Amino acid sequence: LAKTTQPISMDSYEGQEVNITCSHNNIATNDYITWYQQFPSQGPRFIIQGYKTKVTNEVASLFIPADRKSSTLSLPRVSLSDTAVYYCLVQSSGAGSYQLTFGKGTKLSVIP
Amino acid sequence: NAGVTQTPKFQVLKTGQSMTLQCAQDMNHEYMSWYRQDPGMGLRLIHYSVGAGITDQGEVPNGYNVSRSTTEDFPLRLLSAAPSQTSVYFCASSLLGRPGDNEQFFGPGTRLTVL
C-alpha cells in the first residue's frame, strides 16, 4: 500500500501563495496524483490532478518532480474561503490488486 | 442534476444491528465508491464498483457488503454493526476510470454512531 505524508496544518495570510507538499512512495509511473479540498460537514471536492511535471487550472497548480516521490499543491493568493482541509490521493496497482491512499490531510487556516 | 445523494444524514445503531446506507447518482457515472472517514485517518476505501453488476474490495471491506444492480445506486450494507464502524461514510462517483483516475464527485456523507 502506498504511504503518504502531509503536514498536519498550515497558516497563511490572505493574498499569499500557499504550497502544500505530499510525500508518497510506491506509485506507478502512469498513476495519477490528485488533490481534494474538504470543508467541515461536506464531502471532499476535486481540485486538480496530474501525473508528471506541472498542471495548472483556474484554482491551483500541481507540481510533480521527475522521481514522483512527492507532489506540491500551490494555491495562489489565498482568501478566507480557502480555509479547509486539503488531501492528496495516490493510487497503486500491481499483482492484481488496486489500492487507493488518501493522505491524512493538511488543515489550512487563512488569516485576515 | 442532484449529483451524489446519500441517506440518511445521521444514524445511531446498537451493536449487532444491521442497516443499509443509500447512495444514488444521476450523472450516469460508471464508477462508484464508498469511503469511511475517521478523525486523523483521512478517507479509506471500503468497496468500489466499475459498473452495474461489478464490485470489488478496497482497503477496509470487512463488515460491509455492497451490490450494484443499477448504474444509479450503490448501497452499502452493515451486516452486524460494531462500535469500530462509528465513522462518517462518503459515497463518490466518477465518469471514467478507477476511483483515482478521474475527478470523483462526493456525496454529503452519513454520520454513523454505533453504541
HADDOCK unambig.tbl for C-alpha pairs under 7 A between the chains (distance, minus, plus):
assign (segid A and resid 32 and name CA) (segid B and resid 100 and name CA) 6.73 0.50 0.50
assign (segid A and resid 32 and name CA) (segid B and resid 101 and name CA) 6.04 0.50 0.50
assign (segid A and resid 42 and name CA) (segid B and resid 108 and name CA) 5.21 0.50 0.50
assign (segid A and resid 42 and name CA) (segid B and resid 109 and name CA) 6.94 0.50 0.50
assign (segid A and resid 43 and name CA) (segid B and resid 90 and name CA) 6.81 0.50 0.50
assign (segid A and resid 43 and name CA) (segid B and resid 106 and name CA) 5.31 0.50 0.50
assign (segid A and resid 43 and name CA) (segid B and resid 107 and name CA) 5.74 0.50 0.50
assign (segid A and resid 43 and name CA) (segid B and resid 108 and name CA) 5.01 0.50 0.50
assign (segid A and resid 43 and name CA) (segid B and resid 109 and name CA) 6.28 0.50 0.50
assign (segid A and resid 44 and name CA) (segid B and resid 106 and name CA) 6.15 0.50 0.50
assign (segid A and resid 45 and name CA) (segid B and resid 105 and name CA) 6.89 0.50 0.50
assign (segid A and resid 45 and name CA) (segid B and resid 106 and name CA) 6.94 0.50 0.50
assign (segid A and resid 46 and name CA) (segid B and resid 103 and name CA) 5.99 0.50 0.50
assign (segid A and resid 46 and name CA) (segid B and resid 104 and name CA) 6.68 0.50 0.50
assign (segid A and resid 90 and name CA) (segid B and resid 100 and name CA) 6.83 0.50 0.50
assign (segid A and resid 91 and name CA) (segid B and resid 100 and name CA) 5.99 0.50 0.50
assign (segid A and resid 99 and name CA) (segid B and resid 58 and name CA) 6.83 0.50 0.50
assign (segid A and resid 99 and name CA) (segid B and resid 59 and name CA) 6.91 0.50 0.50
assign (segid A and resid 100 and name CA) (segid B and resid 45 and name CA) 6.84 0.50 0.50
assign (segid A and resid 100 and name CA) (segid B and resid 100 and name CA) 6.80 0.50 0.50
assign (segid A and resid 102 and name CA) (segid B and resid 42 and name CA) 5.94 0.50 0.50
assign (segid A and resid 102 and name CA) (segid B and resid 43 and name CA) 5.79 0.50 0.50
assign (segid A and resid 102 and name CA) (segid B and resid 44 and name CA) 6.91 0.50 0.50
assign (segid A and resid 103 and name CA) (segid B and resid 42 and name CA) 5.88 0.50 0.50
assign (segid A and resid 104 and name CA) (segid B and resid 40 and name CA) 6.01 0.50 0.50
assign (segid A and resid 104 and name CA) (segid B and resid 41 and name CA) 5.32 0.50 0.50
assign (segid A and resid 104 and name CA) (segid B and resid 42 and name CA) 4.18 0.50 0.50
assign (segid A and resid 105 and name CA) (segid B and resid 42 and name CA) 6.24 0.50 0.50
